[in-house]
Amino acid sequence: MAGAGKAKVETAVRRRRSPDEARAQALVSARKLLIAHGPNGLTLQAVAHDIGVTHGTLIHHFGSAAALQSALMGAMVRDLAVALESAVAHVRSDERAPRTVVDIVFTAFDEGGAGQLAAWIALSNRYEHLEPVREAVVDLVTALGEKVLTSGEDPPRHIPSALLLITLCAFGDAVIGGPLREMLGRDRDAVRRLAANLLPALIE
C-alpha cells in the first residue's frame, strides 16, 4: 500500500509538458536517432518510444512523420548556420583562424549531425532546407578574404573552392570516414588534421 501511495504522489506532482516543450524534446530525440541510425531509424514510433509518449501524441504535435522530419531538418540546418556564424566570429578575432574553421566545420558535421543531415537532404532531394546556410557560407568566405587581405597578401581567389573542399572532407568523414579510416589504419582525427594543414595553403 505504501508503494501505491508513493506512486500516486509521484503522478500527482509530475509536471505536464507544454506543447513547445514536447516538440523540443521530440526533436532532440529525433536528432539522436538520425545520428545513431540514419534516416531509416527515424520513425514516429522510435521517437515516441524514446521520449515515453504515444504515437498519437506525436501526431498531435507534428501532424505527420513528414512534418516531424521537416521540423528536424529545419532545426539542424539552423544549428549548422549558427556553427558557421561562430566560425566567422573566430576568423575575425583568432590568429589560428584556419584551424578553428576546420574544427568548427568538422564538429558540426560529426557530433552535430550535419553529415547525416546533408546525406538525408540529398537522398530525399529536399535542398530547399539548406537555404538558411547560404548567408552564413557567404559571410565565412568574406571573413576569410578579409583575414588574408589584412595580412598584406594579394586578394584571395580560391577561398570558395577551399571551403568547398573542407566541407566535402567534413561531410565524407562524418558519413563514411569511420569504416574507411579503419581500413587504412588511420586515427579518428586523420582527415581533420589533413584539412587543417591544407586550408592555409589554399587561401593564401
Secondary structure, 3 states (H helix, E strand, C coil): CHHHHHHHHHHHHCCCCCHHHHHHHHHHHHHHHHHHHCHHHCCHHHHHHHHCCCHHHHHHHHCCHHHHHHHHHHHHHHHHHHHHHHHHHHHHHCCCHHHHHHHHHHHHHCCCCHHHHHHHHHHHCCHHHHHHHHHHHHHHHHHHHHHHHHCCCCCCCCHHHHHHHHHHHHHHHHHHHHHHHHHHCCCCCHHHHHHHHHHHHHHC
